């Protein structure tokens, strides 16, 4: 944990784990684990790009990762209910 990319991607990944575990405790899980695979791989790729000094690509990847999570995983869909 040396760079900001390490901290950011680990925080995003931890959030994905929490959302997945929360949604998988019901009788019928509403998400497939495969829908989380692109986001997990995106965290790894963005972290690698950032650590290699490709800051613009890493930041663009983080924006794309956030968009994927927001539109496909929808972590705040039932927030406040």
N, C-alpha and C positions, 0 to 999 in steps of 0.2 A: 504494500500500500504506500506507494511513493509519489504518485502523480494524482492530479485532480481527476483524471480519467478513471483511475482505479476506484476512487471513492464514488464517483457518479455512477459508473456502471454497476458496481456492487450494490449501491442503494437501489437502483432500478431493478436489478435482479432480485433483491430481497423483497421488494414490493410485489414483483410478479409471483414469487413463491407464496407470499401471504394471500394474494388474491386467489391463486390456484387452490391452496389448502382450504380457504374459506368456502370456495364454491364446490369442493369435492366432498364435503362432509354430509351432504344430503343423501337421500335414498337414491335419487337419480342425478348424477353429476351433470351439470349443464354445459360444461366445457370439456373438450378433448385436450389431452396433454399436447397433442400435435399443434394446436393453435398457439401454444406458448413457445414452440421450438424456434420460429423465426425471431422472436423477441430475445430469446436467450442467446442465439447465435449473433444477433445484432449487438448485444452487449459485449460479447467477446471480440467481435470485429472492431467495434468502435474503440474499445480499450486498447487493442493492439495498434490500431492506426494512431491513436493519441500518444501511446508510449513510443512509437517509432518516429514521432515528430511531424506527422501529417495532420496538423491541427485543423485545417479547413475541412478535410475529408472526415475527420472524426466528429467535428461539430455538426456537419451536414448529416452524418450518420445518426447522431443522437437526435437530431430534429426528426429525421425519418422514423427512427425507433419510437419516439414519443407519439408521432402521428399513427403508427401502426397500433400501438397500445391503446390509444384513445379511440380509434375507429373500429378495431376488430376485437379487442379484449374487453373494452368498456369497463374499466375498473370502478367507476363511480355511478354505475347504472342504478343501483339500489341504495345509494347514499342518502341517509336521512329517513329511511323507512323503518 
